[in-house]
Amino acid sequence: MSTRVFRVDKKREYQKAGPTDLIRLLPVEGTNPLYLPKDLLEILVYSIVSKEIVHLSGPTGSAKTSLIEALYLVPENFQSICACLGYEALPLVLHPIQMATYEAPGELYQRRALKDGSTYDEESGLVKALRTAAQSNGDSYQLIWLREIGRVHSASVQGGLLDLVSKGDIVLPDGSRIDGQTIAWVADSNYQAEEDATHTLVTLDDALKRRFNINLTLNYLTAEQEVQVIQHLIQEGELKKIHKDVILKVVRLGQVVRRHKSEGNLQSVPPPTIYGYLAFLRMVQSLPHLSLQQIAVTTLLGNATGEDQKHISAVFNEVFGLQAGQEEDPIKGGGLF
């Protein structure tokens, strides 16, 4: 059965969706809607409600950050899923912590600060967030968000998290205690894509890895899913109707670009997104006298450096250079005409 698309803000429609169907989340103001698998969304919401410790991993551009922000900044996204799962639809309170700012394990607890010409030890942002989250009176779900745990300065910083990332009693250096049972954790990373040439990550600390009770991988949408999303946008009136062959061709282009990037090429080209495809398709409609290759150079393949320009011709040959009459399945990577 092919993938279908449903809206999170239409309860009856959402409940009809299967586990692998895509759910359209309401967009954060000034951004675009996200389309993500229903099972992943429900596992993440369950994990937050259940105060679990989650590792959310995936390649750059797979919407990890956008997903967390969509659940927090647009309360209807999170609360609609809660309601459909039978959970109390309480607000989500987010405490984002940028891990790259910590240079040594001790800084996770306290840092030297300056006030009125004197220095003193100030509690870290992470400890302050933990104290605030632990003081919740049960009228919200508290989530500590550890951002980019793979881009810390050293593995020792990850090791320093061991005594803090806990569902139990958290003991601080001064002997004070924080109840971790009321707090959920999400740590995001690119570890699931660390074999790609585009990632340089500190090795994930084994002991910290065992702290994660829930492990979610957020991948790029498949070609079939991307076609379904574009067709859904057409049905919603967000894009004029366009010939399916052109939709298949732009999706094929995105898939080929991702493959080249995973091989270490086209690093100056941004990761393809649904909304990059829409920019391509809108230009096709507005400037029909231009070739698809010309439009691709200014949208999905824009800003390529001189070195990457050498690989663009290979992309064109693979996507646009196929001859009429070929009968390969376009969704599986064959010709489109």
N, C-alpha and C positions, 0 to 999 in steps of 0.2 A: 504494500500500500504506500502511495506517495505521501510525502510530508504535506501537512495542511497548516494554515495560519489562523490563529484565534486571538482575540483581544482580552487582556487581563481585566478590563473595566466592564466587561459584559459577562456576568456570572454564569448565566445559562450557556452561553457560547463557550466560556472557559471550561466548564465542566464536561463538555462534549469532547474536548481535546484529549488525544492519547498521550502517553508518556513522552514520546519522541516528537510530537507535533511542536510547532513553534508558537510561542506566546509573544504578542506585541505588547511591550511595556509602554506606559505613558512616558513621554519624553521630559527630561529636565528642561526648564525654560532655556531657550536659545540653542538647544541641541536637537538631535534627531531621535526618533523612537528606536528602541532595541528590540531585536527578534531573537529569542533564546529558547532552547528546548524546555518543555514543561517539567520534565523530571529533574533537571538541574536546578531550576528555580525552586521547586518544592523541597528538594533536599537541602538547599541553602537556607530557606526560610525555616524549615524544621530544625536545622542545626542552631540557628540563632535563638529560636524560641526555647530550645532544649539546653541552651548554654553550653554548646559543644565547642571544641577547638578545631578549627577548619583550616586546611591548606587549599587555597584556590590558585591553581597554576594554569599556565597556557602561554602561547607566544604573544609577542607584542602585537597589539591591534585586534586581539580577540575579545575586547570589551570587558576585561576584569574590573578596571577602575570605573568604567561607565555603569556596570551592573550594580556595584555597591552604592554609587551615587544615586542611581535611579531608585533604589529601594529606600534610601534615606531622604533624598530631596523631594521625592514625589510620594508622600505617604500612602496614597491610594494604591500604588503598586504593591508595597509590602502588606498593607492591611487587607487588600482584596485576596491575596494568596492565603494569608492567615485565616480569613473567614471561610474560604473554600476548604481548608484543611481542618476546620473545626477548632482553631485556636482563637483565643481572645485577641481582638484586633487592636492591640495597644500601639502607641507610637514607638518607632525605632530611634534610639539615641546613639549616635555614632561618635567614636573617639578616634580620629585618625592619627597615627604615629608614623612619621617618615623615618624609616630605619637608617637611611644613609647619613643622617645627621649625627649618629652615635659612632664615635671613633674608638672607644674602649669599653669593656664590659662594665666598669664602674660607673660610666656615664648613664647607664640605664637606670641607676638609682638616684644619683645626684651629680651636679656640675657646679664648678666655681662660677659665681656671679658677682657683679659689681653693683654696689649701692652706696650712695653718699660718700664715694671715694674709698670705700672699704670692700674687701672681697669676703664672700661667705659661701657656704655650701647650700645650694638651692635644690629642692627636689626636682627630679627630671619631669619632663612632660608626660612620660609613661606612668610614673608613680602618681602624679596628680590625676591623670585620667582614671587610674585604677581606684583611687580614693573616691573620686566623684561617682564612678559607676557603682561602687559597692554601697554607696549611700542611697541608692534608689529605693523608693518605698514600694516597689512592685507595680507602679503605674506605667511602666515602659519596659522595653527590651533594651538592655545595655550591650553595646558591641564595641570591643577594642579592635581596631583595624591596623594591623602591622603592614605597612606598605613597602613592597620591594625587599623582602627579607634576603634575597639573593645578592643584593647590591650593597651590602654592608661592607665596612672596611676590612674586616677579617672574620674568620670563622669563630674567633673567640667572642665576638659580640653576640653571635647567635647562641653560643654556649651560655652567655650571661643571662639569656632569656629563660633558662630552665627553671629557675626558682620563682619566676614571675608568671609564666604561662602555665596556669594551673586551674583546675576546677575545685581546688580545696583551699587550705589555709596558706596564705601568702605571707611570709615573714620578711620584713625589711631589715636592713643593717642596724637600725636603731632599736630593733626589738618590737616595733609596732607591727600589727597584723591587719591583713585585709582579707575579707571573705570572698574567695573567687567563685563561689557556687552560684552567684547571681549574675555572672558575667560571661558573655560569649566572646569568642576570639575568631577573627579571620586574618590569616596571613597570606598575602598574595606574592606570587613569584613567577619567573619565567623558567623554572626548573624543568617543566615538561618539554621545553623547547631548547634545552641547553646544548644539544648536539648541533643546533643550527650555528652557522658561522657568525650570526649576528649577536650572539650572547656571550658575555664574559661574566661568570657568576662565581662567587665564593662557594666552595663545596658545602652542601647542606649538612649541618651538624647532625650526626646519627641520633644522638640522644634527643635533640629537638624534634627530629623527624618522627620519633616515636610518640611525641606529645600530641600529634595531630590524630584525632579520633576519626575525622571525616576528611577525605581527600577527593577534591573535585578538579577535573580538568576541563577548561573552557577552550574549545577548539574553534577554528574558523568554520563557518557554515560550509556544507558541501555544495557542489554546483547545483544539484537539484533543489536544495533548500534556498539558495540565492535566487534561482529562477522563480520559485514559489513566492518569495518575499516581494520581488519586483512586480509580479502579477497581482499580488494583494494590494500593493501601492496603487496600481492602475485601477483596481476595483474600488479603492477608497477615494479615488479622485485626486490623489497626490501626484499623478503622472498621467499624461495623455496616453491613449492607447497607441501602442507601437508594435510593429511587426515582430513576431516571436523569433524569427531568425536573427534579428539584431540583438534581442535580449540574450539569446544563447551565445552569440558571438562575444558580447562584452563580458559575460560570465566566464566564458572560456579564457578570455584575455586575463581576467583576474586570477584564475587558477594557475595559468602559466607563469604570471608574474610572481605569485607566491612560491612556486616551485623554484624559480630562478633565485629568489631571495634566500630560500633555505639552503641553496647550494653555494651561497656566498656572493652571488652576483646581484646587480640592481640595488645595492644598498642605499643609494641616494634617492631611490624611488619610494614614496610612502606606501605602506601596506594597503592593498585594495580594500575598499569598503562598499557596502550597499550604496552609500550616498555618493561615493565616487562614480559608481555605475550610473546613478541618476544624473550626475553632471554630464556624463558621456551621452546618455540617451536624450537629455534635453537639448544638447547641442546638435545631435543628429536631427531632431525635429525642427530646430530653428535654422540650421544651416545645411539643408539637404544637398547642396552643391559640393560640399566638402567630402572627401573620402573618409572612411572609417579610420584609416591609418592616420590621417591628419588630425582628426579629432582625438584619437588615442594619445598622440604626442603631447597635446595640451591639457589632457585630463589625467588619466591613470598613469601615464608615463611621463608626466611633466617633471621638470627640474632634474633630469638625469645628468650626471656629470659626464665628462668626456670619456672616462673609462667605461662607464655603464652604457654609453651610447653604442659601444661595440656589441653589446648583448641585445640591444633593442631590435636589431635586424633579425636576430634569431627568433625573437618573440613574434615579430611580424610574419616571418616565414611559417611559423608554427600555427599562428592563429588566422592570419589574413591571406596567406599565400597559397592556400589549398584550392584546388581546381574544382569547377562545377562537376557534378555527377558523382562525387564520392559519397558513399552510403554509410559512413561510420556514424555511430550514435553520438550526437553532439554533447550530451550530458556526460558521456564517458571519455570525452576528450578527442573525438574525431572531427570531421569536417562539418560545416554548417550549411554549405550550399552544394 
